[in-house]
Amino acid sequence: MSFLYFDNNATSRMDDEVLQAMLPYLQETYGNASSVQHKLGRAANTAIERARIDLADRLGSTPKEIYFTSGATESISTVLKGIAQAYNRKGKHIITCKTEHKAVLATCESLGKQGYEITYLDVDAQGNIDLEDLRKAIRADSILVSLMSANNETGVLHPIEKIANICQEKDVLFFCDATQHVGKLPIDLQEVAIDILCLSAHKFHGPKGIGALFIRRKSKPIQIPSLVTGGNQEHGLRGGTYAVPQIVGMGEAVKRFEFHSQIETIRDYFESELQQHIEEATVHARGTLRIPNTSNVLIKHVRSTELMTKVPEMALSSGSACVSGSRDPSHVLKAMGMDDEDVFCSSRFSFSKYTTNDDIDLAIQQIKRAVTQIREASPIWQMYKEGLI
């Protein structure tokens, strides 16, 4: 039996072409990109700048606005802590949302303990923020709005163009975690007035351990102090030896962006088949805009941990990979108004260009069999069916 991989929001399979592009910089052109005195170093440096250009071209930015990091988590810490430090004379107020990634929420919590005031916007039952709530939350002492583009657990899309326009009107910086957006849907930073944006390569078939920050060049430069000090790499924003193979791999993955309509077709097929074959299965946020590859489903009285145990040849998730070891219910689904029991019975399936209809058919068979086994052994399910709970 082939392994069924439906956890692409945690990480995606690296493309073969990406690996081939990386190999020379591991074995042959292995110079330090900062050692431009010799040809191996210069070759590595040239490869880095080529990747920077490729990423800038796909995002609609300039190469000078792209800074390489180890990934989105580092980028988020750099931005939130850096903006807090650089702009605290203007104010100590930051606005974010209750459904943001834990990398944002944990950093905001840390800043809150240092005297910063954090406003956490609510979401409705579909996971959407109220733009009027955002507008009202922005004050004279607000220094940053930090809102993701696509939610990593539900796939819900925030209206980032409208958010950017509000931030422009209110003269406050807008930082967008686009980790789940980039590579799944187009984004043009010439059209959307985002000030700062982060991404990770391993979400779009690139290597792990590499990401990037976009920082818009403005007449009044955005001030973000370095989180990782050392050499003058990345114009002093991030010290340390360049991870040349990973940067090259990200550049190759970026060039291979293809927005496959069949991914959304496969997701919709999965949701339709699941609800047809599984009693009391509900798709979260089905009534709103989502990235095309993500489906978060509630299977009533079947805990996701039990389901995963019953389908060992299938990769799915109970939520964000960054908190998968936690016993706490998903903060995203809780913010959408769900009770703990339904949250614990919710599972995330995230697909890719490698997912096929045959994969979905096989998955539905396995899930149906597992759900039947779990429910037959569950007195709670029997009580629920009899209307006792």
Residue, then its C-alpha position, 0 to 999 in steps of 0.5 A: m500500500s502506498f503512503l498517502y501524504f496529506d500534510n503539505n501545509a506542514t511541509s511539501r515534497m521537494d521537487d526533483e529539479v530543486l534537488q538537482a539545482m542544489l547538489p552542485y553547491l553541496q559538492e562542487t561549488y561549495g565556496n562561502a558566498s562571502s569569500v568573494q576573493h576566489k572563484l568558488g566564493r564568487a560563484a556561490n555569491t552569484a547563485i545567491e543573487r540569481a535566486r534573489i532576482d528570481l524570488a523578487d520577479r515572482l513577488g513583484s518586488t525588487p531584489k534589494e527588497i528581499y532578505f534571506t532568513s532560515g524561514a518564517t518563524e525567524s522572520i516573524s521574530t525579527v519583524l515583531k521584535g525589531i519593529a517594537q524596538a525601533y518604533n517604541r517612541k511612536g508607541k507600543h501598540i501592535i494589532t494581530c488576530k486570534t487565529e495567527h500562527k503560534a510564531v506570531l502569538a508567542t512573540c506578541e505574548s513575549l512583547g506583552k510582558q515587556g510593556y507592549e499592548i497587543t490587540y487581538l482581533d476576533v474572527d467569525a465562525q468562518g474565520n474571517i476578521d471584521l475590517e471595521d474592527l481593524r479600522k477602529a483598533i488602529r490608534a495614533d500609537s499603533i506601530l504595526v498590524s500583523l495579519m497572515s494571508a492564508n491560515n495554516e489550519t483552515g486555509v481561510l484567506h484574509p483580504i490582504e489588499k483591503i487590509a493593506n489599504i486600511c493600513q496605508e490610510k491610517d499610516v501604520l505598517f502592515f506585516c503579512d505572514a504569507t507562508q501558506h499563500v506563496g506558491k499556492l496563489p499568485i501575489d503581486l507586491q506592486e498591486v498589494a501595498i504590504d510593507i513587510l512579508c515573510l515566506s518559507a520555501h518548504k511550503f512550495h516544494g523547496p528545501k527546509g531551513i530557508g525563507a525570505l523577508f520582503i521589506r518594502r523600500k520607502s522614502k522613509p526606510i522601514q527600520i528593523p534592527s537585526l535579530v541575528t548579529g554577526g557579519n554584514q550579510e543581508h545588509g546587516l539584517r541577518g549575520g551568518t554564513y549563507a546557506v547557499p544550497q538552500i537559497v539556490g533550491m528556493g530560487e529553483a522552487v520559485k521559478r517552478f511556481e504553477f498554480h494548478s487548478q486541479i489541486e482545488t478540484i481534488r480538494d473539492y472532490f475529497e470534501s464531497e466524497l467525505q461528506q457523502h460516505i462519512e456520517e456527520a462530517t463537516v468542512h470548516a470554513r467551507g463558506t468562505l475564501r480559502i487557499p485551494n489545497t486545504s480542508n479542515v474537517l470535523i468528524k463528529h465524535v472521532r478524535s483526530t488522534e484516534l483517526m491518525t492511529k487507525v490510518p498509519e499509512m496516511a499523513l494528516s494533521s490535527g492542526s499546525a505542525c508547530v504545536s502538534g505535540s500540544r494537548d491543547p485544542s486548536h486556538v484557531l478553531k476555538a477562536m471560530g467558536m467551536d467547543d473543545e470536543d468538536v475541535f479535538c475531532s477536527s483534522r486538517f488535510s492539505f494537498s499538493k500537485y502530487t495528489t491524485n484522484d486515486d489517492i483521494d479514493l483510497a483515503i476515503q476508503q481508509i477513513k470510512r473503515a477507521v471511522t466505523q471501527i472507532r464509532e462502533a467501539s464508542p458508547i458516546w457515539q451510540m448515545y449521540k445517535e440515540g439523542l441522549i447527548 
